[in-house]
Amino acid sequence: MSTIAAEAIAIRKPLYTSLFVQVLVALLLGIVIGMAAPDFAVGLKIFSDAFLKLISMIVAPIVFCVVVHGIAGAGDLKKVGRVGVKALLYFEAMTTVALVVGLVLAYLFGPGHGMNIDASTLDPKALGNYASNAQKLKGEGIGSFLLNIIPTTSFDALSRNDVLQVLFFAIIFGVSLALVGGEKGEKVTSFIDAVSTVLFRAMGLIVRIAPIGVLGAVAYTVGKYGVGSLKQLLSLVALFYISVAIFVLGVLGTVMALAGVNILKFLGYLREELMIVVATASSDAVLPQVMRKLERFGVKDSVVGLVIPTGYSFNLDAFSIYLTLAVVFIAQATNTPLSFGDLLLVLGVSLITSKGAHGVPGSAIVILAATLNAVPSIPAIGLVLVLSVDWFIGMARAVGNLIGNCVATVVVAAWEGDLDREQARRVLDGTDAVDVTAG
């Protein structure tokens, strides 16, 4: 089915079936309930707690599957060669820049200042194992933290939902699977891919109740802290959108210019896919179309086949911005001072945890919890503060991640000499008549 046909079907659906509309209505209803009946609204926090637990229940196995499949899907690591190395170097460079952008803008604008929230008033039960993990890390040095990343057993890491330990094991398993290769490796890779598909479907079912979780989170926030608390939350959303725009137009725009491509024309070329991602807050829905468009843009198919799937797990630029921005926001909201060492630790851990998130709404909360564990002084329970606006942040997060991966593919292709610049020019100038939505 073509992209245009899919959009036409989506338009014919009743407006109330749109998850975006449902979340928006839930947010507004939560504000009204919080203002009209504060005591009752505080009791609705059980909905947001339940939603958080449902998400945390499934994210650890999803993280394992997507990271393993992302590594193994690149093929035999010995044969990946220059393209793989260049892609990984580019991913790490852009991820680092994105993390720094989030930190700098958070400090410049201070979206959490003035909330003055006492973390002890937040319910630690909402985060289950993550709250206990954060408490366990208090008072321990960086050596103990690094040692804690290594799981006692792989099953123990999964059962305790320790995302950092799951990531560590997934990286080792994925690399080993890629080295094994052959028929045995292919069987295991296919199995993990199938399991991943089922888990993503389960995540989709859980995400359908996001409006209830948002209702509980917003009602609790307004009822407990007053409607003024939303000012900082809205400031966080606005700042994140601005941060993504700065990164896309400034950083990625500069990189694309070096490759000889105009970023604005390139975004126009991907406009249909970007619209779908905004509506669904997930970049998974447009993966096949994006790969076809990049090939018709002039990128060699072997580069597209390697960089795009790997980038979906390893090159999440907008998500990286969100991690550091949210960590500093929570620290500011709870009046938690951060030392330079704390910031370096956040950057280092975020380079790992940012690889464990995928383009599905909801997983960002759990990955953020894992990142918060890196800094014992910051109350991990503080991520409850961003739950109410996570869906809206998720839209820009998914769009930014998709743009980042498309740019990465073009840049690596240009770096490797696998970009047909004449074809790219014709496509951007609109003189190429190929129907990019066909087939």
C-alpha positions in Angstrom: 0.0 0.0 0.0 1.3 3.4 -0.9 2.0 6.1 1.7 -0.7 8.3 0.2 -3.3 5.5 0.3 -2.4 4.8 3.9 -2.8 8.4 4.8 -6.2 8.5 3.0 -7.4 5.6 5.0 -6.2 7.2 8.3 -8.1 10.4 7.4 -11.4 8.5 7.0 -11.2 7.1 10.5 -13.2 8.9 13.2 -11.3 11.6 15.0 -11.9 10.0 18.4 -9.9 6.9 17.4 -6.7 8.9 17.0 -4.4 8.2 19.9 -3.0 11.7 19.6 -6.5 13.1 20.1 -7.2 10.8 23.0 -4.0 11.8 24.7 -4.8 15.5 24.2 -8.3 15.1 25.6 -6.9 13.2 28.6 -4.3 15.9 29.2 -7.0 18.6 29.2 -9.3 16.5 31.4 -6.5 15.9 33.8 -5.9 19.7 34.1 -9.6 20.3 34.8 -9.9 17.6 37.4 -6.7 18.7 39.1 -8.0 22.3 39.4 -11.6 21.4 40.3 -11.0 18.5 42.8 -7.3 18.5 43.9 -7.8 15.8 46.5 -9.6 13.4 44.1 -7.0 14.2 41.4 -4.1 13.1 43.6 -5.8 9.7 44.0 -5.8 9.2 40.2 -2.0 8.8 40.3 -2.7 5.1 40.4 -3.4 5.2 36.7 0.0 6.7 35.8 1.7 4.2 38.2 0.0 1.3 36.5 1.0 2.6 33.0 4.6 2.9 34.1 4.6 -0.6 35.5 3.2 -2.0 32.2 5.9 -0.3 30.2 8.7 -1.4 32.5 7.4 -4.9 32.3 8.2 -5.2 28.6 11.0 -2.8 27.8 13.9 -5.0 29.0 13.2 -7.8 26.6 12.5 -5.3 23.8 15.9 -3.6 24.5 17.6 -6.9 24.3 16.0 -7.9 21.0 16.5 -4.6 19.2 20.1 -4.2 20.2 21.0 -7.8 19.4 19.2 -7.7 16.0 20.7 -4.3 15.2 24.3 -5.7 15.7 23.6 -9.1 14.1 21.7 -7.6 11.3 24.8 -5.8 10.1 26.1 -9.2 9.0 29.5 -10.7 9.8 31.4 -8.0 11.7 34.6 -9.0 9.9 33.0 -8.3 6.6 31.2 -5.1 7.4 34.3 -3.3 6.5 34.7 0.4 5.9 30.9 1.2 5.8 30.2 -0.3 9.2 33.2 1.4 10.8 32.3 4.8 9.3 28.7 4.4 10.3 29.6 3.6 13.9 32.0 6.5 14.1 29.4 8.8 12.7 26.8 7.5 15.1 29.0 8.0 18.1 30.0 11.5 17.0 26.4 12.7 16.4 25.2 11.0 19.6 27.8 12.8 21.6 27.0 16.2 20.0 23.3 15.6 20.7 23.9 14.8 24.3 26.0 18.0 24.7 23.3 20.0 23.0 20.7 18.8 25.5 23.0 19.6 28.4 23.9 23.1 27.2 20.3 24.2 26.4 19.0 22.8 29.7 21.5 24.9 31.6 21.0 28.0 29.5 17.2 28.0 29.8 16.7 26.2 33.1 13.2 24.8 32.4 13.0 23.1 35.8 13.9 26.1 38.0 11.1 27.2 40.2 9.2 23.9 40.6 10.8 23.3 44.0 9.5 19.7 44.2 10.3 17.6 47.2 11.2 14.2 45.8 10.2 12.5 49.1 6.6 13.4 48.3 6.7 11.3 45.1 5.6 7.7 45.4 8.7 5.4 44.8 6.4 2.4 44.1 5.7 3.9 40.7 9.1 2.9 39.5 9.4 -0.5 41.1 12.9 -1.9 40.6 14.3 1.4 39.2 13.7 3.3 42.5 15.4 0.5 44.5 18.3 0.4 42.1 18.8 4.1 42.4 18.7 3.9 46.2 21.2 1.0 46.1 23.7 3.1 44.1 23.7 6.0 46.6 27.0 6.4 48.3 28.9 4.1 45.9 31.7 5.2 43.7 32.0 5.0 39.9 33.9 1.7 40.3 30.9 0.1 42.0 28.6 1.6 39.4 30.6 0.2 36.5 30.8 -3.2 38.2 27.0 -3.2 38.7 26.6 -2.9 34.9 27.8 -6.5 34.6 24.9 -8.8 35.5 25.3 -11.8 37.8 23.4 -13.8 35.2 21.7 -12.7 32.0 18.3 -14.0 33.3 18.8 -12.1 36.5 19.2 -8.9 34.6 16.0 -9.5 32.6 14.0 -10.6 35.6 15.0 -7.5 37.6 14.4 -5.3 34.6 17.8 -3.7 34.9 18.2 -2.0 31.5 21.9 -1.2 31.9 22.7 -4.9 32.6 20.4 -6.0 29.8 22.2 -3.6 27.4 25.6 -4.9 28.4 24.6 -8.6 27.8 22.8 -7.7 24.5 25.9 -6.0 23.1 28.1 -9.1 23.9 25.4 -11.5 22.6 24.9 -9.4 19.4 28.6 -9.2 18.6 29.0 -12.9 19.3 26.0 -13.7 17.1 27.4 -11.7 14.2 30.7 -13.4 14.5 29.1 -16.9 14.5 27.2 -16.1 11.3 26.2 -18.9 8.9 23.1 -21.0 9.2 23.2 -21.2 13.0 23.6 -17.5 13.4 20.8 -16.8 10.9 18.4 -19.1 12.8 19.0 -17.3 16.0 18.8 -13.8 14.4 15.5 -14.8 12.7 14.1 -16.0 16.0 15.1 -12.8 17.8 13.5 -10.8 15.0 10.3 -12.7 15.4 10.2 -12.3 19.2 10.9 -8.6 18.7 7.9 -8.3 16.4 5.6 -9.9 19.0 7.0 -7.7 21.7 6.5 -4.5 19.7 2.9 -5.6 19.1 2.5 -6.0 22.8 4.0 -2.6 23.3 1.5 -1.2 20.8 -1.3 -2.6 22.9 0.1 -1.1 26.1 0.5 2.3 24.5 -3.2 2.3 23.6 -3.9 3.0 27.3 -1.5 6.0 27.3 -4.4 8.4 27.6 -5.3 6.9 31.0 -1.7 7.1 32.2 -1.5 10.7 31.0 -4.8 11.6 32.7 -3.6 10.2 36.0 -0.2 11.9 35.7 -1.6 15.3 34.8 -4.4 15.2 37.3 -1.9 14.3 40.1 0.6 16.9 39.1 -2.0 19.7 39.0 -3.8 18.5 42.1 -0.6 18.1 44.1 1.4 21.1 42.9 -1.1 23.4 41.3 -1.7 24.4 37.7 1.4 26.6 37.8 3.5 23.4 37.7 2.4 22.9 34.1 4.3 26.0 33.1 7.6 24.3 33.6 6.4 21.2 31.9 5.3 23.2 28.9 8.6 25.0 28.9 10.3 21.6 28.8 8.3 20.5 25.8 8.9 23.8 24.0 12.7 23.7 24.8 12.9 20.1 23.5 11.3 21.1 20.2 13.6 24.0 19.9 16.6 21.8 20.7 15.6 19.3 18.0 15.1 22.1 15.5 18.6 23.5 16.3 20.2 20.1 16.0 18.5 19.3 12.7 19.0 22.6 11.0 22.3 23.5 12.6 24.3 20.4 13.2 22.7 18.0 10.6 22.3 20.8 8.2 26.0 21.6 8.3 26.9 17.9 7.9 24.6 17.6 4.9 26.0 20.8 3.4 29.5 19.2 3.5 28.0 16.2 1.6 26.6 18.6 -1.0 22.9 18.3 0.0 20.5 21.0 1.1 18.8 19.9 4.4 15.6 21.8 3.8 15.1 20.3 0.4 15.9 16.9 1.8 13.3 17.3 4.5 10.8 18.3 1.9 11.6 15.1 0.0 10.7 13.1 3.2 7.6 15.2 4.1 5.0 12.4 3.8 7.1 10.0 6.1 7.7 12.8 8.6 3.9 13.5 8.8 3.2 9.9 9.6 5.9 9.8 12.2 4.4 13.0 13.9 1.0 11.4 14.0 2.2 8.0 15.4 5.2 9.2 17.5 7.0 6.2 16.0 9.5 5.9 13.2 8.9 2.2 12.7 5.8 2.8 10.6 7.8 4.3 7.7 10.9 2.2 7.7 10.2 0.4 4.4 9.2 3.7 2.6 12.3 5.5 3.9 14.7 2.8 2.7 13.1 2.9 -0.8 13.2 6.7 -0.9 16.9 6.8 0.1 17.7 4.3 -2.6 15.9 6.3 -5.2 17.6 9.4 -3.8 20.9 7.9 -5.1 22.2 6.0 -2.1 23.6 2.6 -2.9 21.2 -0.1 -1.6 24.0 -1.9 0.3 24.6 1.3 2.3 20.9 1.8 3.0 20.5 -1.8 4.1 23.4 -1.5 6.6 23.1 2.0 8.0 19.3 2.5 8.4 18.5 -0.7 10.4 21.6 -0.3 12.5 20.9 3.4 13.0 17.4 2.6 14.4 19.1 1.1 17.4 22.4 3.0 17.5 21.8 6.5 16.1 19.0 8.1 18.1 20.0 11.8 18.0 16.7 13.4 19.3 16.4 10.7 22.0 20.0 11.6 23.1 19.0 15.3 23.4 16.0 14.2 25.5 18.1 12.1 27.9 20.4 14.9 29.0 17.7 17.6 28.8 15.3 15.5 31.0 18.0 14.6 33.5 19.0 18.2 34.1 15.3 19.2 34.2 14.6 16.7 36.9 17.6 17.9 38.9 16.5 21.5 38.6 12.9 20.7 39.5 14.0 18.8 42.7 16.7 21.4 43.5 19.5 18.8 43.1 23.0 20.3 42.4 25.0 18.5 39.7 28.8 18.5 39.8 31.0 18.5 36.7 31.7 14.8 37.5 28.0 14.1 37.6 27.6 15.6 34.1 30.5 13.6 32.7 28.9 10.5 34.2 25.5 11.3 32.7 27.2 11.8 29.3 29.1 8.5 29.5 26.1 6.4 30.6 23.8 8.1 28.1 26.1 7.0 25.3 25.1 3.5 26.3 21.5 3.8 27.4 20.6 5.8 24.3 21.4 2.7 22.2 18.6 0.8 24.0 15.6 2.9 22.9 13.7 2.3 19.7 11.0 4.3 17.9 8.1 3.1 20.0 6.3 5.4 22.5 6.8 4.6 26.1 10.3 3.0 26.2 11.9 6.5 26.7 10.6 6.6 30.3 12.3 3.4 31.3 15.6 4.2 29.5 15.5 7.6 31.3 15.2 5.8 34.6 18.2 3.7 33.8 20.2 6.9 32.9 19.1 8.5 36.2 20.6 5.6 38.1 24.0 6.8 37.0 23.7 9.8 39.3 22.7 8.8 42.9 22.1 12.3 43.9 19.2 12.7 41.5 16.0 11.1 42.6 15.1 8.6 39.9 11.4 8.9 40.9 11.6 12.4 39.5 10.9 11.0 36.0 7.2 10.8 37.0 7.3 14.6 36.4 7.9 14.2 32.7 5.4 11.3 32.2 2.5 13.6 31.6 4.2 15.3 28.6 6.3 12.4 27.3 3.9 11.6 24.5 4.2 15.1 23.1 7.9 15.0 23.5 7.8 11.7 21.8 6.5 13.1 18.5 9.6 15.4 18.1 11.8 12.6 19.4 10.6 10.2 16.7 10.9 12.8 13.9 14.4 13.9 15.0 15.5 10.2 15.2 14.2 9.5 11.7 15.9 12.6 10.2 19.1 11.8 12.0 19.2 8.2 10.5 18.3 9.4 7.0 21.1 12.0 7.2 23.5 9.4 8.5 22.8 7.2 5.5 23.4 10.0 3.0 26.6 11.2 4.8 28.1 7.7 5.1 27.2 7.0 1.4 28.9 10.3 0.3 31.9 9.5 2.6 32.2 6.0 1.0 31.6 7.3 -2.6 28.3 5.4 -2.9 26.0 8.5 -3.4 24.9 9.3 -6.9 25.0 13.1 -6.6 23.4 13.7 -10.0 20.4 11.5 -9.1 20.2 13.3 -5.7 20.2 16.7 -7.4 17.4 15.6 -9.8 15.3 14.3 -7.0 15.6 17.4 -4.8 15.0 19.7 -7.8 11.8 17.7 -8.7 13.0 16.7 -12.1 13.1 13.0 -11.3 9.7 11.5 -12.3 10.0 8.2 -10.4 7.1 7.5 -8.0 8.9 7.0 -4.8 5.8 5.6 -3.0 5.4 2.8 -5.5 6.5 -0.8 -5.0 
